């Protein structure tokens, strides 16, 4: 199975080889979708592939190491009342998580495809997109 | 019929039958309409004040209209340039029924002795609150892209570097003036849907440019006509009036406008049969910061809506700034009003001028300007 998670690190937790440990000790395939680090810590968006119990083991390891783990669905949120379905976000979303359906004219947000890069946040004229990490 | 339904009808039955059977086509658009604003009469205080400076929720409004009338522009910003809360957002707050803080100062006169006031107003407390916009509902617009090395933040949205994307802003085949390219039925006095209420066209919009280049079927290929409109803010709905923010550009007003077009004859039916395939927009390179940006190519709205266009051999993803979903809603609501007899079609009291062109602003001497 596959799952996407958003990791947040304190500066202390940033110094551990967590990607290596997920691969070597928990037999997971790790696809780094996004990674950044600054003076207050780090953020990473990972796609983890492997057996369900390995994924659970990997996530438990991350939590035990002091890394914040959240499902990707909690990365970016759309306020459906604020969205006017203009479609400004569609051409800038690098993972095509935001698409417009020509028939209904509505913009849909596929949270599974989102990597919480945040490119849509300041592009949205009615400010309907919010980044939570 | 709505504009979408009409085009479908013409496809299967032709324009002759459409002209015989259809009375009115309802068009619609919902987009960022920067040249918008509202005038408000606040009522007189005790003792009275002749307002010289006015702020609504911190956003400056224009005074200088006697004592207690002010005009708040959609793109007005406070002194911190807070783009997330401009004039458009104040107008939306009023339409949502919220109270807005009014601060005003005056110099004091014998008849208006008060020099300042700090209070709250809402649509319930003021006399008139009227949306009056000088340039809305552009007849066609442009597509924007960016050849440069950096992301640009423009009134055409976020433009990614190296032709990373392209944006456009027109409801295309649903848009009012694209269904009446020569302004046969739309003119001064036309009753319209404005922000969820009924309003009127009051003049040609500023920068009205009927001489813009057109396709052989008469559809402008560049920004051409536009509408100046008016309507009662107290009747409007937040569903069709929304404060928008364009990062590092400023605020704008998302506004729904719908115009009914009577099918006078087959010629008019042909005009309203126009589809996105027949409407072209010029793609401008906003990487060039000049008023005469180069046109990279012309593309149809059906290409723009397909999600990708070709620019210099690159597949460039496209985005609309104008909501087709809301434009359709506007045309449907307007149709329902007409069917229920709540909205009467108004023949224009005067046609738009045919001889307007767009002038530029140059730095001139007094003699050159005379």
Interface residues (C-beta under 8 A of the other chain):
Chain A: X84 X85 X86 X87 X88 X89 X90 X91 X92 X100 X102 X104 X105 X106 X107 X119 X122 X123 X125 X126 X127
Chain B: X30 X31 X32 X84 X153 X157 X158 X160 X164 X165 X166 X167 X242 X243 X244 X245 X246 X247 X252 X254 X305 X307 X316 X317 X318 X319 X320 X321 X322 X323 X324 X325 X326 X327 X328
